[in-house]
């Protein structure tokens, strides 16, 4: 029986990973998070537990019990992109991650950790995960800077876990994000806006070369993310920082249309101006270069945006079900 640690186990992606491996044969999952956050209770209270450890106690526990751990999935982080408290971001996204890295190195435990596409800033250097390009990146917010700081630190290490992978998550959507409020995915907000009003409002484009609603993002369904992590846990890829998106840039208009279709409702889309306070840093395009992961042996197809939204809406959102 393999023992794996999942940090951020009460959150969106972390809880989906926990439940996936709990359902799989041959895994015992050690959950790590702040389990006093009431708004996340449904992500973990209805499921069996092998061992649950408070984040503040985890490093002490890990330093004693590391010999028995087969893999660490470090998903936990301060993920609010509007967070301005650098102390919180440095403590949770940099220093805590560095200590986990050091213990995984000491105990020779494979480590997969969550980075972010926020490290790419406005995309002026593209969206390639080539290590030689990473030092050029200029994230647009403190959250992105904290993730980028740890990526660069990891690449500078000579003492490393036996296998490690940093995953630059692009726009992830899927079940178990009910607690995230305004930080939830665009699909989540589109569903609720359409269900409540029968319509969807998108930001108007403020660039002449892009039509209204055709600002594009790389959206990835959380079920694809889980499959990639499961592949990397087999240890057949090279240790590296990898993009994790679908490899497709999809317009918000297409996302809205797919959500109307999943709800079997007529399409009713209008446009509003992008607020001036975010207009200057607004991203018009993101798309993960997925060639490195493919070259390292990952061959599974990704959900199309329409198929992912249909699965998410019909199997989870309509009845508020969890993964």
C-alpha positions as CSV (number, residue, x, y, z in Angstrom):
1,X,0.0,0.0,0.0
2,X,1.5,3.3,-1.1
3,X,1.3,6.3,1.2
4,X,1.0,9.7,-0.5
5,X,0.8,13.1,1.0
6,X,-1.5,15.7,-0.5
7,X,-1.2,19.3,0.8
8,X,-4.0,21.7,0.2
9,X,-6.3,18.6,0.7
10,X,-9.3,20.7,1.7
11,X,-9.1,22.9,-1.4
12,X,-10.4,22.6,-5.0
13,X,-7.6,20.6,-6.7
14,X,-6.2,19.0,-3.6
15,X,-9.6,17.5,-2.6
16,X,-10.2,16.2,-6.1
17,X,-6.7,14.5,-5.9
18,X,-7.5,13.1,-2.5
19,X,-10.8,11.6,-3.6
20,X,-9.3,10.2,-6.8
21,X,-6.6,8.3,-4.9
22,X,-8.9,7.2,-2.1
23,X,-11.0,5.5,-4.8
24,X,-8.0,3.9,-6.4
25,X,-6.6,0.6,-5.3
26,X,-3.3,0.6,-3.4
27,X,-3.1,4.1,-1.9
28,X,-3.4,5.6,1.6
29,X,-3.7,9.3,1.5
30,X,-2.3,11.6,4.1
31,X,-4.2,14.9,4.0
32,X,-2.6,18.2,4.9
33,X,-4.4,21.6,5.2
34,X,-6.0,24.0,7.6
35,X,-9.1,22.0,8.4
36,X,-10.8,24.7,10.4
37,X,-12.0,26.6,7.4
38,X,-15.8,26.1,7.5
39,X,-16.4,27.1,3.9
40,X,-14.3,24.1,2.7
41,X,-15.9,21.4,4.9
42,X,-17.9,19.7,2.2
43,X,-14.7,19.1,0.2
44,X,-13.6,16.5,2.8
45,X,-16.1,15.8,5.6
46,X,-18.2,13.3,3.6
47,X,-15.2,11.1,2.7
48,X,-13.3,8.4,4.5
49,X,-9.9,9.5,5.9
50,X,-6.6,7.6,6.5
51,X,-4.8,10.4,8.2
52,X,-5.4,14.1,8.4
53,X,-2.7,16.6,9.6
54,X,-3.0,20.3,10.3
55,X,-0.7,22.3,8.1
56,X,1.0,24.0,11.1
57,X,1.9,20.5,12.4
58,X,2.9,18.9,9.2
59,X,6.6,19.7,8.9
60,X,7.3,18.4,12.4
61,X,5.3,15.2,11.6
62,X,7.0,14.8,8.2
63,X,10.5,15.2,9.7
64,X,9.8,12.2,11.9
65,X,7.7,10.0,9.6
66,X,9.2,10.7,6.2
67,X,10.7,7.3,5.8
68,X,7.3,5.8,5.2
69,X,6.1,8.2,2.5
70,X,6.1,7.2,-1.2
71,X,5.2,10.6,-2.8
72,X,4.3,14.1,-1.9
73,X,1.8,16.1,-4.0
74,X,2.3,19.7,-2.7
75,X,-0.8,21.5,-4.0
76,X,-1.5,23.7,-1.0
77,X,-0.7,27.4,-1.4
78,X,-2.1,30.9,-0.9
79,X,-3.8,31.1,-4.3
80,X,-5.6,34.5,-4.1
81,X,-4.2,36.5,-7.0
82,X,-5.3,39.7,-5.2
83,X,-3.3,39.0,-2.0
84,X,-0.9,41.8,-1.2
85,X,0.5,40.6,2.1
86,X,4.0,39.5,1.1
87,X,4.7,37.9,4.5
88,X,1.8,35.4,3.9
89,X,2.8,34.7,0.4
90,X,6.5,34.1,1.3
91,X,5.6,31.9,4.3
92,X,3.1,29.7,2.5
93,X,4.2,29.7,-1.2
94,X,8.0,29.9,-0.8
95,X,9.4,29.0,2.6
96,X,6.9,26.2,3.3
97,X,7.6,24.7,-0.1
98,X,11.3,25.0,0.4
99,X,11.0,23.0,3.6
100,X,8.9,20.3,1.9
101,X,11.5,20.1,-0.9
102,X,14.3,19.7,1.7
103,X,12.5,16.9,3.5
104,X,11.6,15.1,0.3
105,X,15.3,15.3,-0.7
106,X,16.4,14.0,2.7
107,X,14.0,11.0,2.6
108,X,14.3,10.4,-1.1
109,X,10.6,11.0,-1.8
110,X,9.3,12.1,-5.3
111,X,7.7,15.5,-5.2
112,X,5.1,17.1,-7.5
113,X,4.2,20.7,-6.7
114,X,1.8,23.3,-8.0
115,X,3.3,26.3,-9.8
116,X,1.1,28.6,-11.8
117,X,0.6,30.2,-15.3
118,X,0.5,33.5,-13.3
119,X,4.3,33.3,-13.5
120,X,4.1,34.2,-17.2
121,X,2.9,37.7,-16.5
122,X,1.3,39.3,-19.6
123,X,2.9,36.7,-21.9
124,X,5.4,38.9,-23.6
125,X,7.9,36.0,-23.6
126,X,5.3,33.4,-24.7
127,X,4.1,30.4,-22.7
128,X,7.0,28.0,-23.1
129,X,8.2,26.0,-20.1
130,X,11.8,25.9,-21.4
131,X,13.9,26.3,-18.4
132,X,16.3,28.7,-20.2
133,X,13.4,31.2,-20.6
134,X,12.1,31.2,-17.1
135,X,14.4,33.8,-15.6
136,X,13.0,36.4,-18.1
137,X,9.4,36.2,-16.8
138,X,7.8,39.1,-15.1
139,X,4.6,38.1,-13.1
140,X,2.0,40.8,-12.7
141,X,1.0,40.2,-9.1
142,X,2.6,39.1,-5.8
143,X,1.0,35.7,-6.0
144,X,2.7,35.1,-9.4
145,X,6.0,36.4,-8.0
146,X,5.8,33.9,-5.1
147,X,5.3,31.0,-7.4
148,X,8.0,32.2,-9.7
149,X,10.4,32.6,-6.9
150,X,10.0,29.0,-5.8
151,X,10.3,27.7,-9.4
152,X,13.7,29.5,-9.8
153,X,14.8,28.3,-6.4
154,X,14.0,24.7,-7.4
155,X,15.9,25.0,-10.6
156,X,19.0,26.3,-8.7
157,X,19.1,23.3,-6.4
158,X,21.9,20.7,-6.6
159,X,20.3,18.5,-3.8
160,X,16.9,17.4,-5.2
161,X,14.2,14.7,-4.6
162,X,14.8,11.6,-6.7
163,X,12.1,12.9,-9.0
164,X,10.4,16.3,-9.0
165,X,8.0,18.2,-11.2
166,X,6.6,21.7,-10.9
167,X,3.3,22.1,-12.7
168,X,2.3,25.5,-14.1
169,X,-1.5,25.2,-13.8
170,X,-3.4,27.3,-16.4
171,X,-7.1,28.0,-15.9
172,X,-8.4,25.0,-14.0
173,X,-12.1,24.4,-13.6
174,X,-14.1,21.5,-12.2
175,X,-16.0,20.1,-9.2
176,X,-15.1,21.1,-5.6
177,X,-14.5,24.8,-6.2
178,X,-17.8,25.8,-4.6
179,X,-16.0,27.6,-1.7
180,X,-13.8,29.8,-3.9
181,X,-16.2,32.8,-4.3
182,X,-14.9,35.3,-6.8
183,X,-11.7,33.3,-7.3
184,X,-13.7,30.3,-8.7
185,X,-13.4,29.5,-12.4
186,X,-15.0,31.4,-15.2
187,X,-17.1,28.3,-16.0
188,X,-18.4,28.2,-12.4
189,X,-19.4,31.9,-12.6
190,X,-20.9,31.5,-16.1
191,X,-23.1,28.6,-14.9
192,X,-24.5,30.6,-12.0
193,X,-25.0,33.8,-14.0
194,X,-26.8,32.0,-16.8
195,X,-28.9,29.9,-14.5
196,X,-30.0,33.0,-12.5
197,X,-30.6,35.4,-15.3
198,X,-30.8,33.5,-18.6
199,X,-28.0,35.6,-19.9
200,X,-24.2,36.0,-19.8
201,X,-22.2,39.2,-19.8
202,X,-18.6,39.2,-21.1
203,X,-16.0,41.9,-21.1
204,X,-15.8,44.0,-24.2
205,X,-12.5,43.9,-26.1
206,X,-10.5,47.1,-25.9
207,X,-8.1,46.0,-28.7
208,X,-9.0,46.6,-32.4
209,X,-7.4,43.3,-33.4
210,X,-9.7,41.2,-31.1
211,X,-13.4,40.9,-31.3
212,X,-15.6,41.3,-28.2
213,X,-15.7,38.0,-26.3
214,X,-12.7,36.6,-28.1
215,X,-10.2,37.2,-25.4
216,X,-8.8,33.7,-24.9
217,X,-7.5,31.5,-22.2
218,X,-6.2,28.0,-21.8
219,X,-8.8,26.2,-19.8
220,X,-8.1,22.7,-18.4
221,X,-10.6,20.4,-16.7
222,X,-9.4,19.2,-13.3
223,X,-9.9,15.6,-14.4
224,X,-7.1,16.0,-17.0
225,X,-4.9,17.6,-14.4
226,X,-5.4,14.5,-12.2
227,X,-4.4,12.2,-15.1
228,X,-1.2,14.1,-15.7
229,X,-0.2,13.9,-12.0
230,X,-0.9,10.2,-12.0
231,X,1.3,9.8,-15.0
232,X,4.1,11.8,-13.5
233,X,3.9,9.7,-10.3
234,X,5.1,6.7,-12.3
235,X,8.5,8.4,-12.5
236,X,9.0,7.9,-16.2
237,X,9.4,11.6,-17.1
238,X,12.4,13.8,-16.5
239,X,12.4,16.0,-13.4
240,X,11.4,19.5,-14.7
241,X,9.0,22.4,-14.6
242,X,6.0,21.5,-16.9
243,X,3.1,23.5,-18.2
244,X,-0.2,22.0,-17.4
245,X,-3.0,23.4,-19.6
246,X,-5.0,21.9,-22.5
247,X,-2.6,23.4,-25.1
248,X,-5.6,25.2,-26.6
249,X,-6.6,28.9,-26.3
250,X,-10.4,29.2,-26.2
251,X,-12.4,32.4,-26.4
252,X,-14.7,33.4,-23.5
253,X,-17.5,33.5,-26.1
254,X,-17.0,29.8,-26.8
255,X,-17.0,29.0,-23.0
256,X,-20.3,30.9,-22.6
257,X,-21.8,29.2,-25.6
258,X,-20.8,25.8,-24.2
259,X,-22.3,26.6,-20.9
260,X,-25.7,27.6,-22.4
261,X,-25.6,24.4,-24.4
262,X,-24.9,22.2,-21.3
263,X,-27.9,23.9,-19.6
264,X,-30.0,23.4,-22.8
265,X,-30.8,27.1,-22.7
266,X,-30.8,29.6,-25.7
267,X,-27.6,31.7,-26.1
268,X,-28.0,35.2,-24.8
269,X,-24.6,37.0,-24.6
270,X,-24.0,40.8,-24.0
271,X,-20.9,42.8,-23.4
272,X,-19.7,45.3,-20.8
273,X,-16.6,47.4,-20.6
274,X,-13.6,45.9,-18.9
275,X,-13.2,47.8,-15.6
276,X,-10.5,50.5,-15.9
277,X,-8.6,49.4,-12.8
278,X,-7.8,46.0,-14.4
279,X,-7.8,47.0,-18.1
280,X,-4.1,47.8,-18.2
281,X,-3.0,44.3,-17.0
282,X,-5.8,42.4,-18.6
283,X,-4.6,39.3,-20.5
284,X,-6.1,38.8,-24.0
285,X,-4.4,35.4,-24.6
286,X,-2.9,32.5,-22.8
287,X,-2.0,29.1,-24.2
288,X,0.2,26.5,-22.7
289,X,3.0,25.0,-24.8
290,X,2.5,21.4,-23.9
291,X,5.4,20.0,-26.1
292,X,7.7,19.1,-23.1
293,X,5.1,17.0,-21.4
294,X,4.3,15.2,-24.7
295,X,8.0,14.6,-25.4
296,X,8.2,13.1,-21.9
297,X,5.7,10.4,-22.8
298,X,2.2,11.8,-21.9
299,X,0.0,10.8,-24.8
300,X,-3.6,11.0,-23.4
301,X,-6.0,13.5,-25.1
302,X,-7.4,16.4,-23.1
303,X,-11.0,17.2,-22.7
304,X,-12.3,19.6,-25.3
305,X,-13.8,22.8,-23.7
306,X,-17.3,21.7,-24.7
307,X,-16.9,18.2,-23.3
308,X,-15.3,19.4,-20.1
309,X,-18.0,22.0,-19.5
310,X,-20.8,19.5,-20.3
311,X,-19.4,17.0,-17.8
312,X,-18.9,19.6,-15.1
313,X,-22.3,21.2,-15.5
314,X,-24.5,18.1,-15.9
315,X,-22.7,15.8,-13.4
316,X,-21.7,18.3,-10.7
317,X,-23.0,21.9,-10.9
318,X,-26.7,21.3,-11.5
319,X,-27.1,19.3,-8.3
320,X,-24.1,20.8,-6.4
321,X,-22.3,17.5,-6.3
322,X,-18.7,16.9,-5.3
323,X,-16.0,14.9,-7.0
